[in-house]
Amino acid sequence: MNAPAANVVRVALGERGYDIEIGAGTLPLAGERVAKTVGAPHAAVVTDTNVEATHAAIVAESLRRAKTRVDVLSVEPGEKSKSVERADALWRELLKHGADRNTVVVAVGGGVVGDLAGFVAATYARGLALVQVPTTLVAQVDSSVGGKVGVNLPGAKNMVGAIWQPAAVLIDTDVLATLPMREYRAGLAEVVKYGAALDAELFADLEKSAKEIAERDPATLPAIVARCCRLKADVVQQDERELTGRRAVLNYGHTFAHAIEAVGGYGALLHGEAVAIGMICASRLAERLGRCDAQVTRRQVDLLAKLGLPVAVPKMDSQELVEAMRHDKKARQGKLNFVLPTEMGHVELVADVSEQLVREVLEASRGA
């Protein structure tokens, strides 16, 4: 089979480096790519019941064509599957299927599947090869790239995990047409994040193309996905393990978002929906600190609204949200730290922000 044209983004991390391959109609070639990159005789395809019979089945069949023994391990969709209990069940399934150091874990699904499967790969037999095949927009532009894998604890998102780089990331943008509209829109929040936090030109392009993007124009999406992957790859190359603080810029909006997710119960809001709200809260906080002007916030509100994303804080207790933020990985000695904008396309990590100010922003952002 001839390979469709693909855009390749290299994540240059020395011996841990890998390619992100972005194309349309490439899913049936996943087995060929895995065989070429990893060459493992056994693949454990980790997926969820939403895509098990569709995307995961295509990937599994392509692996079999590449002479790879395949076992499919499926979990329930949703954030609740990103747990220690589900990881334990997958470890046991791998053991039952005879997985060893020559097994490759192939994650087919959204961010939950990628994070969970990646964590299982990082920890089983002290580390198995991992290939990410993200099937949601949020996973394609964000969670499948960079090696962050893990599970949630009650009240603390992503608190248990590792940095475990994949051997490859294979992205087929055609699968985005199969996403429920709400899932697709949630992924757009991470796209907007890249523009607001790292690339003012990208943000302006998103404003110009908002209609086409909202309608999932197949001619527009591959370039946008590739651009976001390049931005994330550049940051990961500079600060793979979050030692310098540079990688924290990728968490713009996420301190508020993770608290909203934890307090609301994982799954009440999609991750991208919480990130959209979180970015607006962070931008308003920056305004109150005199770090950016109101136009930066207004442009984000307008673009997110055009893309069908929420911007108002749900009805939740502000103090409970602040308490949840104390569990954020950027917090230090109980002090709240935030990634805040100074202008469009640039953010900075700001330490020891007043809790009272955070509460005021949360209250002001209700019904925004």
Beta strands, then each sheet from edge to edge (+ up, - down):
strand 1: 6-11
strand 2: 18-23
strand 3: 42-48
strand 4: 69-75
strand 5: 103-109
strand 6: 129-134
strand 7: 148-153
strand 8: 156-163
strand 9: 168-172
strand 10: 336-343
strand 11: 346-353
sheet 1: 1+ 2- 9- 6- 5- 3- 4-
sheet 2: 7+ 8-
sheet 3: 10+ 11-
end
